Amino acid sequence: MSTKRFEKIGIGVAFSPNLKANIFEASRLALVMNSELFLVHVGEENEEKKAIIEKHLSSFSEDQLSYTILFLPGSPVDIILSVIENNSIDLMILGALKRETFFKYYLGSIAREITRKAKCSILLLINPSVERIPCKHIVVNGLKDPITKETINCAFYVGKKLKTSKITVVEEVEQDEINIKVDDDKTLRQSTIIRERLMNRENQRVKKLLEKVPNEFSKGISVKSQPIFGKRGYSIGHYAQIIRADLLVMNAPLKTSFWNRLFPQDIEHILGELPTDVLIIR
């Protein structure tokens, strides 16, 4: 399986206070990935709006950024999904909104629907910046799943492009797997032994996945394997937030019941209270 590369990157362009920052983030990413950038505004073409977008893009003219600006009227979800389909977009960037009352980031209903339905990878940005903020630490899921190998490889590929110094692979272990009620010293010891065995099992499994990461992507990056116990989806989001990770990379849900199996309710936690920027690999 070849590591996924993002040859075509798309971003939804809305004329919000984050317009310039979103364009700068997308443009920088397109350049380091050597990708073509598609900027999509849902609405009628307007010379004034086009001039504003091109003014921001002019900052990257010397870098020979390859881009296309699309003005398309219609339903935001339908338009974005059709652009992804018609232009073979590999990665769509969506900006999160800040809920001022609680100073938390969340995705609106439109972005949530696109995240679930898009046939490409999705990057959710919570705090875009005009000035580049280094991506020092990436957290990636180590779920026992057929697509995890590709997700981990992609995390290293992205990390290499962004000059990341550290990647942590997190294996979420359901607390139910211990299946012992701790009420005395004996059951405590039994519980501890089971936890250690489960952690060793997960570490060995992830070790095999890491051995398959191309050396050109892993070279120079500090790698850590971290088993954690708790509810899948919620636990890794909380972990990424606590250690102040710059990017969380996750498997995309399959169209089967996998979405519900992985995130029965916790996907709402991740989308509702994004712990950091989130890259969903599809």
PyMOL commands that set and color helices and strands:
alter all, ss='L'
color gray80, all
select helices_A, chain A and resi 19-32+47-63+76-86+109-117+148-161+175-177+185-210+215-218+234-242+258-262+266-272
alter helices_A, ss='H'
color red, helices_A
select strands_A, chain A and resi 8-12+36-42+67-72+91-95+97-99+104-106+121-125+137-141+166-173+222-229+247-251+277-281
alter strands_A, ss='S'
color yellow, strands_A
deselect
rebuild
show_as cartoon
